[in-house]
Amino acid sequence: MDLETLKCASKIVTGTKQTSKAIAGNLARHVFIARDAEERIASPVIAACQEKQIPITYVETMEELGKACKIKVRAAMAAILPDE
């Protein structure tokens, strides 16, 4: 899955806390993680995604991920949620 899919998604969450909550609540359909995110932050999320078999797409930079999420700050990760 590419960033265009994230840009066009109707429901997303951004940031480590919100993405982690979405994974724990079985709401995340696809997770995007920036390659330059700190390993101590990304590792538990990667492990949770692998455990729940949630696909992960890696994005080169947090700045690029933040822009794709239409926010003015960098983002370490984001998740696409199901349309309700």
N, CA and C atoms as an extended XYZ file, in Angstrom:
252
Properties=species:S:1:pos:R:3:atomname:S:1:resname:S:1:resid:I:1 pbc="F F F"
N         0.859       -1.173        0.000 N   MET     1
C         0.000        0.000        0.000 CA  MET     1
C         0.902        1.232        0.000 C   MET     1
N         0.495        2.261       -0.694 N   ASP     2
C         1.342        3.445       -0.784 CA  ASP     2
C         0.717        4.635       -0.065 C   ASP     2
N         1.447        5.742       -0.069 N   LEU     3
C         0.984        6.940        0.626 CA  LEU     3
C        -0.290        7.521        0.022 C   LEU     3
N        -0.500        7.307       -1.267 N   GLU     4
C        -1.729        7.815       -1.896 CA  GLU     4
C        -2.962        7.209       -1.230 C   GLU     4
N        -2.870        5.945       -0.867 N   THR     5
C        -3.981        5.273       -0.192 CA  THR     5
C        -4.243        5.945        1.150 C   THR     5
N        -3.164        6.274        1.862 N   LEU     6
C        -3.311        6.963        3.146 CA  LEU     6
C        -3.922        8.341        2.944 C   LEU     6
N        -3.448        9.063        1.940 N   LYS     7
C        -3.967       10.411        1.667 CA  LYS     7
C        -5.456       10.395        1.349 C   LYS     7
N        -5.918        9.336        0.691 N   CYS     8
C        -7.308        9.249        0.256 CA  CYS     8
C        -8.222        8.576        1.277 C   CYS     8
N        -7.647        7.997        2.312 N   ALA     9
C        -8.456        7.291        3.314 CA  ALA     9
C        -9.373        8.272        4.035 C   ALA     9
N       -10.600        7.843        4.294 N   SER    10
C       -11.544        8.740        4.945 CA  SER    10
C       -11.357        8.783        6.455 C   SER    10
N       -10.800        7.716        7.034 N   LYS    11
C       -10.612        7.687        8.485 CA  LYS    11
C        -9.206        7.210        8.817 C   LYS    11
N        -8.422        8.100        9.445 N   ILE    12
C        -7.072        7.727        9.870 CA  ILE    12
C        -6.828        8.258       11.277 C   ILE    12
N        -5.827        7.681       11.921 N   VAL    13
C        -5.315        8.242       13.174 CA  VAL    13
C        -3.826        8.448       12.973 C   VAL    13
N        -3.269        9.439       13.661 N   THR    14
C        -1.837        9.708       13.542 CA  THR    14
C        -1.211        9.732       14.924 C   THR    14
N         0.063        9.447       14.958 N   GLY    15
C         0.794        9.472       16.211 CA  GLY    15
C         0.853        8.099       16.867 C   GLY    15
N         1.816        7.965       17.750 N   THR    16
C         2.073        6.685       18.392 CA  THR    16
C         0.928        6.246       19.292 C   THR    16
N         0.433        7.143       20.132 N   LYS    17
C        -0.643        6.769       21.066 CA  LYS    17
C        -1.902        6.338       20.339 C   LYS    17
N        -2.335        7.140       19.376 N   GLN    18
C        -3.576        6.832       18.675 CA  GLN    18
C        -3.448        5.574       17.818 C   GLN    18
N        -2.294        5.401       17.193 N   THR    19
C        -2.066        4.207       16.380 CA  THR    19
C        -2.041        2.966       17.260 C   THR    19
N        -1.377        3.056       18.407 N   SER    20
C        -1.330        1.925       19.340 CA  SER    20
C        -2.720        1.555       19.838 C   SER    20
N        -3.531        2.566       20.146 N   LYS    21
C        -4.908        2.311       20.591 CA  LYS    21
C        -5.720        1.620       19.500 C   LYS    21
N        -5.540        2.075       18.265 N   ALA    22
C        -6.277        1.480       17.144 CA  ALA    22
C        -5.876        0.019       16.946 C   ALA    22
N        -4.598       -0.286       17.109 N   ILE    23
C        -4.126       -1.665       16.973 CA  ILE    23
C        -4.696       -2.519       18.099 C   ILE    23
N        -4.596       -2.017       19.331 N   ALA    24
C        -5.084       -2.763       20.495 CA  ALA    24
C        -6.583       -3.015       20.412 C   ALA    24
N        -7.315       -2.057       19.851 N   GLY    25
C        -8.768       -2.187       19.728 CA  GLY    25
C        -9.217       -2.897       18.462 C   GLY    25
N        -8.265       -3.479       17.743 N   ASN    26
C        -8.554       -4.196       16.490 CA  ASN    26
C        -9.242       -3.316       15.452 C   ASN    26
N        -8.896       -2.042       15.430 N   LEU    27
C        -9.488       -1.108       14.466 CA  LEU    27
C        -8.563       -0.802       13.293 C   LEU    27
N        -7.262       -0.922       13.508 N   ALA    28
C        -6.299       -0.570       12.458 CA  ALA    28
C        -6.355       -1.589       11.327 C   ALA    28
N        -6.510       -1.112       10.106 N   ARG    29
C        -6.538       -1.984        8.931 CA  ARG    29
C        -5.179       -2.027        8.244 C   ARG    29
N        -4.435       -0.926        8.372 N   HIS    30
C        -3.101       -0.828        7.770 CA  HIS    30
C        -2.335        0.241        8.542 C   HIS    30
N        -1.072       -0.023        8.823 N   VAL    31
C        -0.259        0.909        9.604 CA  VAL    31
C         0.910        1.406        8.752 C   VAL    31
N         1.194        2.684        8.873 N   PHE    32
C         2.331        3.314        8.202 CA  PHE    32
C         3.309        3.768        9.282 C   PHE    32
N         4.584        3.422        9.112 N   ILE    33
C         5.610        3.791       10.094 CA  ILE    33
C         6.766        4.472        9.367 C   ILE    33
N         7.217        5.589        9.932 N   ALA    34
C         8.345        6.311        9.347 CA  ALA    34
C         9.646        5.597        9.706 C   ALA    34
N        10.518        5.447        8.723 N   ARG    35
C        11.803        4.764        8.956 CA  ARG    35
C        12.691        5.520        9.932 C   ARG    35
N        12.505        6.846       10.038 N   ASP    36
C        13.340        7.614       10.951 CA  ASP    36
C        12.702        7.803       12.335 C   ASP    36
N        11.629        7.079       12.601 N   ALA    37
C        11.039        7.101       13.946 CA  ALA    37
C        11.983        6.371       14.893 C   ALA    37
N        12.003        6.802       16.139 N   GLU    38
C        12.882        6.163       17.119 CA  GLU    38
C        12.509        4.696       17.273 C   GLU    38
N        13.529        3.857       17.351 N   GLU    39
C        13.302        2.412       17.434 CA  GLU    39
C        12.505        2.032       18.681 C   GLU    39
N        12.751        2.718       19.801 N   ARG    40
C        12.041        2.386       21.040 CA  ARG    40
C        10.547        2.685       20.938 C   ARG    40
N        10.189        3.583       20.042 N   ILE    41
C         8.781        3.914       19.822 CA  ILE    41
C         8.165        2.970       18.788 C   ILE    41
N         8.894        2.713       17.733 N   ALA    42
C         8.358        1.905       16.630 CA  ALA    42
C         8.312        0.410       16.942 C   ALA    42
N         9.291       -0.097       17.671 N   SER    43
C         9.389       -1.541       17.906 CA  SER    43
C         8.139       -2.176       18.518 C   SER    43
N         7.554       -1.604       19.594 N   PRO    44
C         6.357       -2.228       20.158 CA  PRO    44
C         5.169       -2.216       19.186 C   PRO    44
N         5.085       -1.189       18.378 N   VAL    45
C         3.993       -1.092       17.405 CA  VAL    45
C         4.185       -2.125       16.292 C   VAL    45
N         5.418       -2.276       15.840 N   ILE    46
C         5.712       -3.292       14.819 CA  ILE    46
C         5.376       -4.682       15.350 C   ILE    46
N         5.759       -4.950       16.597 N   ALA    47
C         5.481       -6.252       17.206 CA  ALA    47
C         3.971       -6.502       17.315 C   ALA    47
N         3.224       -5.472       17.703 N   ALA    48
C         1.769       -5.605       17.831 CA  ALA    48
C         1.126       -5.858       16.466 C   ALA    48
N         1.619       -5.184       15.439 N   CYS    49
C         1.094       -5.383       14.083 CA  CYS    49
C         1.369       -6.813       13.604 C   CYS    49
N         2.564       -7.303       13.882 N   GLN    50
C         2.916       -8.657       13.465 CA  GLN    50
C         2.048       -9.679       14.193 C   GLN    50
N         1.822       -9.442       15.473 N   GLU    51
C         1.003      -10.347       16.274 CA  GLU    51
C        -0.431      -10.405       15.758 C   GLU    51
N        -0.964       -9.257       15.369 N   LYS    52
C        -2.352       -9.182       14.903 CA  LYS    52
C        -2.467       -9.270       13.386 C   LYS    52
N        -1.339       -9.502       12.717 N   GLN    53
C        -1.279       -9.642       11.270 CA  GLN    53
C        -1.840       -8.422       10.538 C   GLN    53
N        -1.449       -7.258       11.017 N   ILE    54
C        -1.833       -5.996       10.387 CA  ILE    54
C        -0.692       -5.594        9.458 C   ILE    54
N        -0.981       -5.333        8.191 N   PRO    55
C         0.090       -4.958        7.257 CA  PRO    55
C         0.726       -3.610        7.625 C   PRO    55
N         2.025       -3.526        7.376 N   ILE    56
C         2.792       -2.304        7.655 CA  ILE    56
C         3.426       -1.810        6.360 C   ILE    56
N         3.356       -0.509        6.149 N   THR    57
C         4.090        0.134        5.065 CA  THR    57
C         5.062        1.113        5.707 C   THR    57
N         6.308        1.053        5.270 N   TYR    58
C         7.317        1.960        5.804 CA  TYR    58
C         7.453        3.170        4.882 C   TYR    58
N         7.525        4.348        5.507 N   VAL    59
C         7.668        5.618        4.809 CA  VAL    59
C         9.058        6.146        5.166 C   VAL    59
N         9.725        6.780        4.228 N   GLU    60
C        11.108        7.206        4.457 CA  GLU    60
C        11.281        8.141        5.655 C   GLU    60
N        10.452        9.191        5.743 N   THR    61
C        10.659       10.166        6.819 CA  THR    61
C         9.362       10.502        7.545 C   THR    61
N         9.523       10.962        8.775 N   MET    62
C         8.360       11.397        9.555 CA  MET    62
C         7.717       12.624        8.922 C   MET    62
N         8.535       13.469        8.308 N   GLU    63
C         8.012       14.663        7.639 CA  GLU    63
C         7.089       14.266        6.483 C   GLU    63
N         7.535       13.294        5.699 N   GLU    64
C         6.742       12.811        4.563 CA  GLU    64
C         5.424       12.189        5.046 C   GLU    64
N         5.482       11.441        6.136 N   LEU    65
C         4.279       10.815        6.680 CA  LEU    65
C         3.315       11.867        7.221 C   LEU    65
N         3.848       12.882        7.882 N   GLY    66
C         3.004       13.968        8.384 CA  GLY    66
C         2.272       14.688        7.257 C   GLY    66
N         2.973       14.939        6.174 N   LYS    67
C         2.337       15.591        5.013 CA  LYS    67
C         1.239       14.711        4.422 C   LYS    67
N         1.495       13.410        4.348 N   ALA    68
C         0.490       12.485        3.804 CA  ALA    68
C        -0.758       12.444        4.681 C   ALA    68
N        -0.565       12.688        5.981 N   CYS    69
C        -1.695       12.701        6.923 CA  CYS    69
C        -2.377       14.065        6.986 C   CYS    69
N        -1.867       14.993        6.220 N   LYS    70
C        -2.410       16.355        6.152 CA  LYS    70
C        -2.315       17.078        7.494 C   LYS    70
N        -1.176       16.872        8.162 N   ILE    71
C        -0.909       17.611        9.392 CA  ILE    71
C         0.367       18.415        9.196 C   ILE    71
N         0.543       19.438       10.009 N   LYS    72
C         1.672       20.347        9.809 CA  LYS    72
C         2.905       19.961       10.629 C   LYS    72
N         2.838       18.830       11.302 N   VAL    73
C         3.978       18.347       12.080 CA  VAL    73
C         4.379       16.967       11.576 C   VAL    73
N         5.549       16.522       12.010 N   ARG    74
C         6.010       15.196       11.600 CA  ARG    74
C         5.210       14.122       12.334 C   ARG    74
N         5.096       12.959       11.733 N   ALA    75
C         4.376       11.847       12.353 CA  ALA    75
C         5.238       10.596       12.297 C   ALA    75
N         5.369        9.915       13.426 N   ALA    76
C         6.146        8.677       13.472 CA  ALA    76
C         5.361        7.529       12.852 C   ALA    76
N         4.029        7.575       13.034 N   MET    77
C         3.191        6.497       12.493 CA  MET    77
C         1.758        6.966       12.339 C   MET    77
N         1.022        6.190       11.554 N   ALA    78
C        -0.392        6.463       11.306 CA  ALA    78
C        -1.068        5.149       10.958 C   ALA    78
N        -2.386        5.132       11.109 N   ALA    79
C        -3.141        3.926       10.783 CA  ALA    79
C        -4.427        4.289       10.037 C   ALA    79
N        -4.781        3.437        9.092 N   ILE    80
C        -6.061        3.581        8.403 CA  ILE    80
C        -7.098        2.779        9.189 C   ILE    80
N        -8.235        3.412        9.451 N   LEU    81
C        -9.324        2.758       10.176 CA  LEU    81
C       -10.431        2.381        9.192 C   LEU    81
N       -11.293        1.444        9.591 N   PRO    82
C       -12.388        1.074        8.683 CA  PRO    82
C       -13.408        2.201        8.560 C   PRO    82
N       -14.013        2.304        7.393 N   ASP    83
C       -15.100        3.267        7.199 CA  ASP    83
C       -16.341        2.707        7.894 C   ASP    83
N       -16.977        3.557        8.677 N   GLU    84
C       -18.163        3.067        9.391 CA  GLU    84
C       -19.433        3.492        8.723 C   GLU    84
